[in-house]
Amino acid sequence: MSVTDIDLSHIPFWGRPREERLEAFRRLRELDRPVFARENRVPFIKEGAGYYALVRHADVIEASRNAGVFSSEPTTNSIPDMPRWLAVYFGSMINMDDPRHARLRRIVSRAFTPRILAKMEEDLQQAAGEIISRASGRGDFVTEIAARLPVQVICDMMGIPPDRHDEVLRHTNVILANADPEYSGITVDFTDGVFHRWPVARGLARLIGAGRGLSAMAQRLGRARRRNPTGDLTSLLVNGEERLTAQELGSFFILLVTAGAETTRNAISHGLKLLTDHPDQRELLLSDFDKHIPGTVEEIIRYATPVIQFRRTLTRDHHMNGQDYRAGDKVLLFYNSANRDEAVFTDPDRFDITRNPNPHVGFGGPGPHYCLGAHLARREITVMFRELFTRHPGIRTTGEPDYLLSNFINGIKHVTYAW
């Protein structure tokens, strides 16, 4: 594949075999400066001029640190500018700069203090054990096990009752569906990568419905907690001197279940597949679980990189690492490529749970938007694998995963397993 054949905006590119995509990004990292990619034409969405693809670790790190130049506004989780009729649901704090971002992060960080996370440890273990106990022992690992713990944890934190957890999971699948027809309803013509008008209309209707459903769920709960606080996260967020508005609460809940639940679910799913495909690393982990699980979690996050990219927008003209940018230019921070950068990682395509140092950007680069829930995600992955390998040390994947068709989330929709 030559560099001129690489089109990162072409949705069929993201359906190519993993090895081809890894080779494409390797070639892009060899270039003197970032390539500029045109944006897809998507019906009902205003087309932008395009974006620079930041594929090197150094560029991703520098852009992440320099939030004053590489802005998160107007949006980070959409390549085109997000229309107002979508931003009402998905315009969360990740799409804001300080001081608005700092205010919201200060409020919601109450849920992620070391004291609160330490108190959750026993609950995490109990929840993981119950999920594994209900599993059939042979079936779809994602739907039976991997997707269950993160959603349950987030819903329990917020105070969402158990009978609504499946509804939350269905909505998050739609929100992060991207171009995948199973969840989005959107079909792509793989001969030319074109999005057609009516399939996109159906997909956008699903997306709005999912956003409205989660937002309404959170806002109803917020009204109830204002009247009768219970001590859960929703109570903390809607009471006190600093509190979230109803719209902010709805957007935060959507962010929490998508960024918090979906990415952790994919890390767990990729993790079992990687430990199945690399029996030497699995044997090493099980030889001393407590010693090796921290490195295993970090290597899974690096190797899989559940979030492929986020967008930034230049606030002013800027020169960085040989490239001149203009105010208003878009850049995409490709974390998946940064995490395979040969300048930083020795033998980057090797899965090595003893890798040290491991300065991956799987939770985002350094700066104000580093993942607030990174510690919780690490604990969830650790607890799930501890329970799985303690109860069923022979668990393994038994087939190739069914991957999400997306240029945003490196997701596994389904993968069979057995123990």
Residue pairs with C-beta under 8 A, 6 or more apart in sequence:
1 20
1 23
1 24
1 27
2 27
3 27
3 28
3 31
3 35
6 13
6 24
6 27
6 28
6 35
7 13
7 37
7 193
8 35
8 37
8 53
8 332
8 407
9 37
9 38
9 39
9 40
9 50
9 79
9 407
10 40
10 193
11 40
11 179
11 188
11 193
11 195
11 405
11 407
12 188
12 190
12 193
13 21
13 24
13 407
14 21
14 179
14 405
14 406
14 407
15 190
15 405
22 340
22 349
25 55
25 334
25 336
25 337
25 340
26 340
26 342
28 34
28 35
28 53
28 55
28 337
29 55
29 56
29 337
29 341
29 342
32 322
33 321
33 322
33 323
34 52
34 53
34 54
34 55
34 59
34 323
34 331
35 52
35 53
36 50
36 51
36 52
36 53
37 50
37 51
37 52
37 53
38 49
38 50
39 47
39 48
39 49
39 50
39 51
39 79
39 80
40 47
40 79
40 193
40 195
41 47
41 194
41 195
42 80
42 195
42 200
43 195
43 196
43 197
43 200
43 201
44 83
44 197
44 200
44 201
44 204
45 80
45 83
46 80
46 81
46 83
47 80
48 79
48 80
48 81
48 330
49 330
50 330
51 79
51 311
51 329
51 330
51 331
51 332
52 323
52 325
52 329
52 330
52 331
52 332
53 331
53 332
53 334
54 60
54 63
54 331
54 332
54 333
54 334
54 338
55 334
55 337
55 338
55 341
56 321
56 337
56 338
56 341
56 343
57 338
57 339
57 341
57 343
57 344
57 359
57 361
58 321
58 341
58 343
59 320
59 321
59 333
59 338
60 333
60 334
60 335
60 338
60 361
60 365
61 338
61 361
61 365
61 366
62 320
62 321
63 69
63 70
63 312
63 320
63 331
63 333
63 365
64 70
64 333
64 361
64 364
64 365
64 366
64 367
64 369
64 370
65 365
65 366
65 367
66 367
67 97
67 98
67 367
67 368
67 369
68 315
69 314
69 315
69 316
69 318
70 312
70 313
70 314
70 315
70 331
71 97
71 312
71 313
71 314
71 315
72 94
72 95
72 96
72 97
72 101
72 312
72 313
72 369
73 95
73 96
73 97
73 313
74 81
74 82
74 87
74 95
74 313
75 81
75 82
75 87
75 91
75 95
75 311
76 94
76 95
76 310
76 311
76 312
76 369
77 90
77 94
77 95
77 310
77 311
77 408
78 86
78 90
78 311
79 311
79 330
79 332
82 90
82 91
82 95
85 208
86 207
86 208
86 211
87 95
88 211
88 247
88 251
89 208
89 211
89 212
89 214
89 215
89 250
89 251
89 254
90 175
90 211
90 251
90 254
91 251
92 104
92 251
92 252
92 254
92 255
93 100
93 101
93 104
93 105
93 108
93 251
93 252
93 255
94 255
94 259
94 310
94 369
96 104
98 368
101 368
101 369
102 368
103 242
104 244
104 248
104 252
105 368
105 372
106 242
107 237
107 242
107 243
107 244
108 237
108 244
108 252
108 372
109 372
110 116
110 233
110 236
110 237
111 157
111 233
111 236
111 237
112 372
112 373
112 375
112 376
114 375
117 375
117 376
117 379
120 153
120 376
120 379
121 379
121 383
123 153
123 156
124 149
124 153
124 379
124 380
124 383
125 383
125 386
125 387
127 149
127 152
127 153
127 156
128 149
128 383
128 384
128 386
128 387
128 388
129 387
129 391
131 144
131 145
131 148
131 149
131 152
132 145
132 387
132 388
132 391
132 392
134 144
135 144
135 145
136 144
137 392
137 418
137 419
138 398
138 416
138 417
138 418
138 419
139 416
139 417
140 414
140 415
140 416
140 417
141 269
141 272
141 397
141 415
141 416
141 417
142 265
142 269
142 412
142 413
142 414
142 415
143 414
145 268
145 384
145 388
145 417
146 265
146 266
146 268
146 269
146 272
146 384
146 412
147 169
147 261
147 265
149 264
149 265
149 268
149 380
149 383
149 384
150 260
150 261
150 262
150 264
150 265
150 268
150 380
151 165
151 168
151 169
151 172
151 257
151 261
151 265
152 162
152 165
153 260
153 261
153 376
153 380
154 160
154 168
154 256
154 257
154 260
154 261
155 161
155 162
155 164
155 165
155 168
155 257
157 232
157 233
157 256
158 218
158 221
158 232
158 233
158 234
158 253
158 256
159 221
159 225
159 230
159 232
159 233
159 234
159 235
160 168
160 217
160 221
164 217
167 213
167 217
168 214
168 217
168 257
168 261
169 261
170 210
171 210
171 211
171 213
171 214
171 257
172 210
172 214
172 257
172 258
172 261
172 262
173 183
174 183
174 184
174 206
174 207
174 209
174 210
175 207
175 210
175 211
175 214
175 254
175 258
176 183
176 258
176 262
176 404
176 406
176 408
176 409
176 411
177 183
177 184
177 186
177 203
177 206
177 207
177 404
177 406
178 184
178 404
178 405
178 406
178 407
178 408
178 409
179 186
179 188
179 195
179 405
179 406
179 407
180 186
180 404
180 405
180 406
180 413
181 187
181 188
181 405
182 413
183 404
183 413
184 203
184 206
184 207
185 199
185 202
185 203
185 206
186 195
186 199
186 200
186 202
186 203
187 196
187 199
188 194
188 195
188 405
189 196
211 254
214 250
214 253
214 254
214 257
215 247
215 250
215 251
215 253
215 254
216 250
217 253
218 234
218 249
218 250
218 252
218 253
218 254
219 246
219 247
219 249
219 250
221 234
222 234
222 237
222 238
222 244
222 246
222 249
223 246
225 232
225 234
225 235
225 238
225 239
226 238
226 239
229 235
229 239
234 249
237 243
237 244
237 249
237 252
238 244
238 249
244 252
256 373
259 307
259 371
259 373
260 373
260 376
260 377
262 306
262 409
262 411
263 306
263 307
263 377
263 409
264 306
264 377
264 380
264 381
266 304
266 306
266 409
266 410
266 411
266 412
267 297
267 300
267 301
267 304
267 306
267 377
267 381
268 380
268 381
268 384
268 385
269 401
269 412
269 415
270 300
270 303
270 304
270 306
270 410
270 412
271 296
271 297
271 300
271 304
271 381
271 385
272 388
272 395
272 396
272 397
272 415
272 417
273 397
273 401
273 412
273 415
274 281
274 300
274 303
274 304
274 351
275 281
275 282
275 285
275 296
275 396
276 282
276 396
276 397
277 351
278 351
281 296
281 351
281 352
281 353
284 292
284 353
284 354
285 292
285 293
285 296
285 353
285 389
286 389
286 393
289 386
289 389
292 353
292 354
293 382
293 385
293 386
294 378
294 382
295 353
295 354
295 355
295 356
295 358
296 353
296 385
297 378
297 381
297 382
298 355
298 358
298 360
299 351
299 352
299 353
299 355
299 358
300 381
301 360
301 362
301 363
302 339
302 345
302 355
302 358
302 360
302 362
303 339
303 351
304 362
304 410
305 335
305 336
305 339
305 360
305 362
305 410
306 362
306 409
306 410
306 411
307 335
307 362
307 364
307 408
307 409
307 410
308 334
308 335
308 336
308 406
308 407
308 408
308 409
308 410
309 332
309 333
309 334
309 335
309 336
309 407
309 408
310 332
310 333
310 335
310 364
310 369
311 330
311 331
311 332
311 333
312 330
312 331
312 332
312 333
313 328
313 329
313 330
313 331
314 325
314 326
314 327
314 328
314 329
314 330
314 331
315 327
316 327
317 324
317 325
317 326
317 327
318 324
318 325
319 325
325 331
333 361
333 365
335 361
335 362
335 364
335 365
336 410
338 344
338 360
338 361
338 365
339 345
339 348
339 360
339 361
339 362
340 348
340 349
341 348
342 348
344 359
345 355
345 358
363 370
363 371
363 374
363 377
364 370
364 371
371 377
388 395
389 395
392 419
394 419
395 417
395 418
395 419
396 417
396 418
396 419
397 415
397 416
397 417
398 416
398 417
398 418
399 415
399 416
400 415
401 412
401 413
401 414
401 415
402 412
402 413
402 414
402 415
403 410
403 411
403 412
403 413
404 410
404 411
404 412
404 413
